Amino acid sequence: MIESGQPITVLVVDDDPVVRFGLTMMLRGAADLRVVAEAGDGAAAIEQVDRHAPDVVLMDIRMPGTDGITATETIRARSQAPQVIVLTTFDADAHVLRALRAGAAGFLLKDTPPEELVVAIRHVAQGRPVLSPEVTRRLIDRVASGEQDTRRDKARRKLDALADRERTVAIEIGAGRSNAEIAARHHIGVATVKTHVSAILTKLDFNNRVQVAVLVHDAGLDAQGS
């Protein structure tokens, strides 16, 4: 979580120097953001994360050498890992879904307007995902194919390891509901919901709510049934 008054530091990763330059120029227009480094591939991105400890990484997916997916998995597995926003030209790509499972906070298309890009960076820096469950569902529906049954069974086994109330909260997260909405629907306190969310993330070894939402949709569950 970014301390009040501190700039949000950003690492820009893309194999195209023109794209990197354009993104950097856009972000410099926001007073509360500071680009601390750039990288042209995943390996360099990992090195720059170690060197600069940015708050947020804008990560291209398709790059020569170490790609953005591998880099995201490596970065998000570390303690005090930065948030990662995946950049792509595709809005329904199996690679995007893999990045989300690896712990990316969400994805943006490369033609996202500058003001929306800035808002997304601010959101993930505060621990808020930039991918709605509806978009997650569309991704899964469009890219899941032969592995669907295996993935569903595996996801359901993971959810079955949760306590009953935790499983219920996880399914509500999959439906895109906030902590306050979950609390109201189940007549419990918001603080209790937060406790359940923390327990869910710990038990599933997840970094954020996006991963929970993906798991719920992989399991084929929703807030109305199973």
C-alpha positions as CSV (number, residue, x, y, z in Angstrom):
1,M,0.0,0.0,0.0
2,I,1.4,3.4,-1.0
3,E,1.9,5.9,1.8
4,S,0.0,9.2,1.5
5,G,2.0,11.8,-0.3
6,Q,4.4,9.3,-1.8
7,P,4.6,9.0,-5.6
8,I,3.6,5.7,-7.2
9,T,6.7,4.2,-8.8
10,V,6.3,2.4,-12.1
11,L,8.4,0.1,-14.3
12,V,7.4,0.0,-18.0
13,V,8.1,-3.3,-19.8
14,D,7.8,-3.7,-23.6
15,D,10.1,-4.9,-26.3
16,D,9.2,-2.0,-28.5
17,P,11.1,1.1,-27.5
18,V,8.6,3.4,-29.2
19,V,5.8,1.9,-27.0
20,R,8.0,2.3,-23.9
21,F,8.7,5.9,-24.8
22,G,5.0,6.6,-25.4
23,L,3.9,5.0,-22.1
24,T,6.6,6.8,-20.2
25,M,5.6,10.2,-21.6
26,M,1.9,9.5,-20.8
27,L,2.7,8.6,-17.2
28,R,4.9,11.6,-16.7
29,G,1.8,13.8,-17.1
30,A,0.5,12.5,-13.8
31,A,2.1,14.3,-10.8
32,D,1.6,11.3,-8.4
33,L,3.3,8.8,-10.7
34,R,7.0,8.3,-11.4
35,V,8.5,6.0,-14.0
36,V,11.7,4.6,-12.3
37,A,12.9,2.3,-15.1
38,E,12.1,0.6,-18.4
39,A,12.8,-2.9,-19.6
40,G,12.7,-4.5,-23.1
41,D,12.1,-8.1,-22.0
42,G,11.1,-10.2,-19.0
43,A,14.6,-10.9,-17.8
44,A,15.4,-7.3,-17.7
45,A,12.1,-6.6,-16.0
46,I,13.0,-8.9,-13.2
47,E,16.4,-7.2,-12.8
48,Q,14.8,-3.8,-12.7
49,V,12.3,-4.9,-10.1
50,D,15.2,-6.0,-7.9
51,R,17.0,-2.8,-8.5
52,H,14.2,-0.2,-8.1
53,A,11.4,-2.0,-6.2
54,P,8.6,-0.3,-8.1
55,D,5.1,-0.2,-6.8
56,V,3.5,-1.2,-10.2
57,V,4.8,-2.9,-13.3
58,L,3.2,-2.4,-16.7
59,M,4.1,-5.7,-18.4
60,D,3.9,-6.6,-22.1
61,I,3.1,-10.3,-22.7
62,R,4.8,-11.2,-26.0
63,M,8.5,-10.4,-25.8
64,P,11.6,-12.3,-27.1
65,G,13.5,-14.3,-24.5
66,T,11.8,-14.2,-21.2
67,D,8.2,-13.3,-21.9
68,G,5.9,-11.3,-19.8
69,I,4.0,-14.3,-18.4
70,T,7.2,-15.9,-17.0
71,A,8.4,-12.6,-15.7
72,T,5.0,-12.0,-14.0
73,E,5.1,-15.4,-12.3
74,T,8.6,-14.8,-11.1
75,I,8.0,-11.3,-9.8
76,R,4.7,-12.1,-8.1
77,A,6.2,-15.1,-6.3
78,R,8.5,-12.8,-4.3
79,S,7.9,-11.1,-1.0
80,Q,6.9,-7.4,-1.2
81,A,6.1,-8.0,-4.9
82,P,4.9,-5.1,-7.0
83,Q,1.5,-5.1,-8.6
84,V,1.5,-6.1,-12.2
85,I,-0.8,-4.8,-15.0
86,V,-0.6,-6.9,-18.1
87,L,-0.6,-4.9,-21.4
88,T,-1.9,-6.6,-24.5
89,T,-3.4,-6.0,-27.9
90,F,-5.9,-8.9,-27.3
91,D,-8.9,-8.7,-25.0
92,A,-9.5,-12.5,-24.9
93,D,-6.1,-14.2,-24.8
94,A,-5.2,-17.4,-23.0
95,H,-1.9,-15.8,-22.1
96,V,-3.8,-13.0,-20.3
97,L,-5.6,-15.6,-18.2
98,R,-2.4,-17.3,-17.3
99,A,-1.0,-13.9,-16.1
100,L,-4.0,-13.4,-14.0
101,R,-3.6,-16.8,-12.4
102,A,0.0,-15.9,-11.7
103,G,-1.1,-12.9,-9.7
104,A,-1.4,-10.0,-12.1
105,A,-3.8,-7.4,-10.8
106,G,-5.5,-7.1,-14.2
107,F,-4.9,-6.3,-17.8
108,L,-5.3,-3.3,-20.1
109,L,-5.3,-3.0,-23.9
110,K,-2.4,-1.1,-25.3
111,D,-4.8,1.4,-26.8
112,T,-6.3,2.3,-23.4
113,P,-6.7,6.1,-23.1
114,P,-4.0,7.7,-21.0
115,E,-6.4,8.9,-18.3
116,E,-7.7,5.3,-17.8
117,L,-4.2,3.9,-17.7
118,V,-3.3,6.4,-14.9
119,V,-6.4,5.5,-12.9
120,A,-5.7,1.8,-13.3
121,I,-2.2,2.3,-11.9
122,R,-3.6,4.2,-9.0
123,H,-6.1,1.5,-8.3
124,V,-3.7,-1.4,-8.3
125,A,-1.2,0.5,-6.2
126,Q,-3.9,0.6,-3.5
127,G,-4.5,-3.1,-3.9
128,R,-7.6,-2.8,-6.1
129,P,-7.9,-5.0,-9.2
130,V,-8.5,-3.5,-12.6
131,L,-10.4,-6.4,-14.1
132,S,-14.0,-7.0,-13.5
133,P,-15.4,-10.5,-12.9
134,E,-17.5,-10.1,-16.1
135,V,-14.3,-9.6,-18.2
136,T,-12.7,-12.6,-16.4
137,R,-15.7,-14.7,-17.3
138,R,-15.6,-13.7,-20.9
139,L,-11.9,-14.5,-21.0
140,I,-12.5,-18.0,-19.6
141,D,-15.5,-18.7,-21.8
142,R,-13.5,-17.8,-24.9
143,V,-10.1,-19.4,-24.2
144,A,-11.0,-22.5,-22.1
145,S,-11.3,-25.6,-24.3
146,G,-9.9,-29.1,-23.9
147,E,-8.6,-28.5,-20.3
148,Q,-12.0,-27.2,-19.1
149,D,-13.1,-30.4,-17.2
150,T,-9.7,-30.9,-15.6
151,R,-9.4,-27.3,-14.6
152,R,-12.9,-27.3,-13.1
153,D,-12.2,-30.3,-11.0
154,K,-8.9,-28.9,-9.8
155,A,-10.5,-25.6,-9.0
156,R,-13.4,-27.2,-7.0
157,R,-10.9,-29.3,-5.0
158,K,-9.1,-26.1,-4.0
159,L,-12.3,-24.4,-3.0
160,D,-13.5,-27.4,-1.1
161,A,-10.4,-27.0,1.1
162,L,-11.9,-23.7,2.5
163,A,-14.3,-23.6,5.4
164,D,-18.0,-23.2,4.4
165,R,-18.2,-19.5,5.1
166,E,-14.9,-18.9,3.4
167,R,-16.1,-20.8,0.3
168,T,-19.3,-18.7,0.3
169,V,-17.3,-15.5,0.4
170,A,-15.0,-16.7,-2.4
171,I,-18.0,-17.3,-4.6
172,E,-19.3,-13.8,-3.8
173,I,-15.9,-12.5,-4.8
174,G,-16.3,-14.4,-8.1
175,A,-19.6,-12.5,-8.6
176,G,-17.8,-9.2,-8.3
177,R,-19.2,-8.1,-5.0
178,S,-17.4,-5.8,-2.6
179,N,-16.8,-6.6,1.1
180,A,-19.7,-4.3,2.0
181,E,-22.1,-6.1,-0.4
182,I,-21.0,-9.5,0.9
183,A,-21.6,-8.4,4.5
184,A,-25.1,-7.1,3.7
185,R,-26.1,-10.3,1.7
186,H,-25.0,-12.6,4.5
187,H,-25.8,-10.4,7.6
188,I,-22.3,-10.3,8.9
189,G,-19.9,-7.5,9.6
190,V,-17.5,-6.0,7.0
191,A,-14.6,-6.8,9.4
192,T,-15.7,-10.4,9.4
193,V,-15.7,-10.5,5.6
194,K,-12.2,-9.0,5.5
195,T,-11.1,-11.7,7.9
196,H,-12.5,-14.4,5.6
197,V,-10.9,-12.8,2.6
198,S,-7.5,-12.8,4.3
199,A,-8.0,-16.4,5.2
200,I,-9.0,-17.3,1.6
201,L,-5.9,-15.7,0.2
202,T,-3.7,-17.4,2.7
203,K,-5.2,-20.9,2.3
204,L,-5.1,-20.6,-1.5
205,D,-1.7,-19.0,-1.6
206,F,-3.1,-16.2,-3.7
207,N,-2.1,-12.5,-4.0
208,N,-5.3,-10.8,-4.8
209,R,-9.1,-11.1,-5.4
210,V,-8.7,-11.5,-9.1
211,Q,-7.1,-14.9,-8.6
212,V,-10.0,-15.9,-6.4
213,A,-12.5,-14.7,-9.1
214,V,-10.6,-16.7,-11.7
215,L,-10.6,-19.8,-9.5
216,V,-14.4,-19.5,-8.9
217,H,-15.1,-19.2,-12.6
218,D,-12.8,-22.1,-13.4
219,A,-14.8,-24.1,-10.9
220,G,-18.0,-23.2,-12.8
221,L,-19.6,-21.7,-9.6
222,D,-21.5,-18.5,-9.0
223,A,-23.3,-16.8,-6.1
224,Q,-26.6,-18.5,-7.0
225,G,-25.5,-22.1,-6.8
226,S,-22.8,-24.7,-7.5
